[in-house]
Amino acid sequence: MATVLKASHLSKYFYDPEKFQVLNDVTFEVEQGEFLAIVGKSGCGKSTLLYLLSTMDTDYEGSIELAGTKLVGRSQDFLSHFRNEHLGFVFQFHFLLPEFTTLQNVMLPGLKLGRYPEKEVEERAMEKLRLIGMAEHARKPASKLSGGQQQRVAIARALINDPTIIMGDEPTGNLDKANTENVFSIFRELAGKGQTIIAVTHDPDFAEGCDRIIEMSDGKIIASHENKIQ
């Protein structure tokens, strides 16, 4: 398998109210099609790490290479376009636009990337909605969907540009057990088709279902182990 992400010697400091090291010499790689969980107590640095990997935060020491592209020292314009092309995001809260339909929400990153004409973006969005079992809700306003449905739509939106990596920050943190299992099974199925996924999670069951778990404490990786095939 090809390596799609290399994080080398990442260190990160916060300076308010005083200097504090939140990441300390973090190094790891991620293979294509790997479903990786990052776990650890609150404040251990896992969400900060995801923020760095997502190129949203560029103030760090070390280097990140994603899809064969070195990302240190790049302009914000470059990183914004790179993010839209190579990364899909699923957060704890879905951040759908309530007044837009389900379909329009999924189309948005595709329209922004501008790689395909609008009609093709719409077709691709419908394909992603079919993949997650939400095609029949395509014309419904996002505000009329349940929490679990909205999170599934957020996954479809993350998939619209066929990203190199989907990054999830507590993607099931706001869901009940049934919806958590539903969202997890979608991720598991995507990984089985070769989609790389990195998810920060507090949910031990979610983490145990991933291919590999990286455990963090006090800004460092303290353990990394592969799970048995489910």
Summary of the structure (lengths in Angstrom):
residues: 230
radius of gyration: 17.4
end to end distance: 19.6
largest distance: 52.0
contacts: 726
relative contact order: 0.19
helix: 37%
strand: 29%
